[in-house]
Amino acid sequence: MGHQSMEQTQARLFINGKWAEPAAGGSSFPSLDPATGALVGTFAEAGPADVDAAVDAARCALADPAWVGITAAERARLLWRVADLIEAHAGELAELETRDQGQPLGVARDVSVAGAAEHFRYYAGWCTKIEGAVAPVSFPNTLHYTRREPVGVCALITPWNFPLMIATWKIAPALACGNTVIVKPAEQTPATTVRLVELIERAGIPAGVVNLLTGGPDVGRALVEHPGVDKVSFTGSTAVGKEIVRGSAANLKRVTLELGGKAPSIIAADADIDAAVAGNLQGGLLNSGQVCAAYTRFYVDRRRVDEFTEKLANAASGLRLGNGLDPETQLGPLVTAEHLAKVDGCVRRAVEEGAELVTGGTRADGDGSLARGNFFRPTVLAGVRDEMSIARDEVFGPVLPVLAYDDPEELAARANDTEYGLAAAVWTKDLATAHRLAADIRAGAVFVNMLPIPDSGAPWGGFGASGWGREMGKYALDVFTEVKGVWMHLG
C-alpha cells in the first residue's frame, strides 16, 4: 500500500507481504485526534480468517530460505535499512504520532521517533553477535555446545501511549533473533504502526516475516489463543496481562509482559528541591502522565514537604495545555474521552478520601480549542496517605500525589507496599542514600536524580504485577530465542 494521507484512505491489513481488505468484507473503525476530535484515519478490523492467514504466513516464513537462509549480516543490514527509513520520514512520523496519540510534537520527534530508529540500529548490531557456548560435560569424548534459535511466530501486542516506539521495542529484537511476527497495535492509536510496517516492507524484509493486524481486543485475544503462535509479547494493563497468561496456557506459549506501574519518587531531606521539582514534574507529566513508569507517588521529607508541594503546584499550574502540534504546548490531551473520565474519577475519589486538591483536578474546557479535546489540568494532591486509592491505583494521567515521611528507614517498606514494581526514583545528594534505596526498592529500574526514560541498551521490565521478563539490551535476546543443547559423541 503506497503511503497516502490517513484522512483519504482506509488503512488495510498487511499479511504475507500484501496489503488487503479484511476477509469476507470485514469492517473498519475510526481513530480520532484526542486534541480536536478530528478523524485521523479509518482502519481495518481484522476477523478470525485474517488472524489465521497472518499466522499461516508467519509460520511459512519460518521455513522460507528468503528469511531463514540469509546470513546474520544480511539480517542486520535489513534492520539498519528500517532505521534509515524511519529517520528519513521522521517529521512525518512525529506529526502522525502527535495527531493520533496526542503527545507534544517535541516528545514525538525526540523520544518516540528517535527511539524507534535507535532500537532498530541497536538490534541490527546484535544480529551478528547472538552466540552459543561450549560447556564442559562429564561424559568422556563428548562435545556439548549450545545454539540460540528463534522462538518462532511471535504475536506483538502494543499499547496506545507510545505506539511507534514500543512497537519497535518488540519488532527489532524479534527480527534480530530470526523470528517472524504479527503486530497488533492498540485500536486507539494504530496510525504510526501502519506507517512503520509500510517502511519495513520498503526495506525489503521478506513476505510473511512481518504481518500487521489492526482491530480491537478480539484480534489480540485470537492471537493469544491461536495454536500457531509460539510467543506473545504484550505491553499494557495488568488486567489484560493476566488474561493473556490464561489465554496462552493451552499450548504453553512463551509470554513477555510489560504491565502497569505505580512508581514511587523519594525526595530526601538533602535533595536539591528545585531540581527535584523540575525532574518530578517532567517525570510525572511526560505524555500527560500516560507513561507506565511515570512518577506517581512522591515521598517527601516532612521538613520539606510544604516547600516541595508549593513549588510543584506552581510549576504544574503554569504549564501550557494544547494541541501537540503547537510548538508552545507543554502538556497534550489524554488519549480518549473514556480515559479522561477515568482520570477525573480517580481525582474525585482522592478528594473524597481526604486528599487536599492543591491545583488542577478538573477538565480543561474553558475555551473552545481545549473544549474539543480530552484535556485534564495537571493536578497536585497534598496530604495523601498510603492507604488512599490515589496512592495505590495506576491513574495514567497528569496527577501528582504528595506524601510525607518522618523516618528515612520507613521509605523502602512504603515504596514497596504495592503490587507493582516497574520503576522508582530517588532524589538525593548522598551516594549512600542513593545506593541503599536502589538496592532496597523492588523495581525493575531505579532512576537517581533523573527522568524515567528507557534506553535500548538497558533492561526494561518490572517486578510483581508489572510483568514478566525484560525488554531491551541483551536481555531481549533471551525472550526471543530458545536455547538448544547439542551433544556430540566423538568416539
Buried (B, 14 or more C-beta within 10 A) or exposed (E): BEEEEBEEBEBBBBBBBBBBEBBEEBEBBEBBBBBBEEEBBBBBBBBEEBBBBBBBBBBBBBEBEEBBEBEBEEBBBBBBBBBBBBBEBBEEBBBBBBBBBBBBBBBBBEBBBBBBBBBBBBBBBBBEEBEBEEEEEEEEEEBBEBBBBBBBBBBBBBBBBBBBBBBBBBBBBBBBBBBBBBBBBBBBBBBBBBBBBBBBBBBEBBBBBBBBBBBBEBBBBBBBBBEBBBBBBBBBBBEBBEBBBEBBEEEEBBBBBBBBBBBBBBBBBEBBBEEBBBBBBBBBBBBBBBBBBBBBBBBBBEEBBEEBBBBBBEBBBEBEBBBBBBEEBBBBBBBBBEBBBBBBEBBEBBEEBEBEBBBBBBBBBEEEBBEBBBBBBBBBBBBBEBEBEBBBBBBBBBBBBBBBBEEBEEBBEBBBBBBBBBBBBBBBEEEEBBEBBBEBBBBBBBBBBEBBEBEBEEBBBBBBBBBBBBBBBBBBBBBBBBEEEEEEEEE
